[in-house]
Each structure stands twice: as structure tokens, then as C-alpha cells.
Amino acid sequence: EPADLKERIAGLEARRAAFGGIFDLPRREARIEEIDHFSAAPDFWDDAERAQRFLRERSDLAEPLDTWRKLSQGLDDARVFLELAQGDDGAD
């Protein structure tokens, strides 16, 4: 039923808001930007070991952030599709 789906989506949206704080998304994004700035420096690879540490850290920060964004976008898409489906029901 559309009402059940709407309720489930609303519950997932509430969870998304709570989990966003757990992942500390702004801190992750800021650190990724900082690492990207460092890695753009001409001497970044002068110390290959240090450069690898920065890139590993970036990857460790970015992977959950990318997953979060994909899941969040999927939830937004589900809400839009449900709204479109409910709109189609009224047009027939």
C-alpha cells in the first residue's frame, strides 16, 4: 500500500538524519578537502610514504561518505517515485 510505503520512507528519512550525525559528515568532507589541497601541491610525492598515508586516510574517509550519499539519494528517489505514483492514481 502507498500509505505503508510513505510511512516506511518517513521512518528511513528520520533514521538518515540521525545517522548523518554519527558519521560526522561535515568533518569528513572538510578533511577530504584538506587532503585534496595537500595532494595538489607540487611536492606532494616527494615523501611517497607520507603521500600514501594521506591517500589511505582520504579513501577511509571517502568510502563511507560515498556510500552514505548513494543510499541517501536512493531514499530521495524512492520518495519522489512514490509521490509520482500517488499522483498518477488521482489522474486516472
Secondary structure, DSSP 8 states (H G I E B T S, - for coil): -HHHHHHHHHHHHHHHHHHHHHHTHHHHHHHHHHHHHHHTSTTGGGSHHHHHHHHHHHHHHHHHHHHHHHHHHHHHHHHHHHHHHHHHHHH-
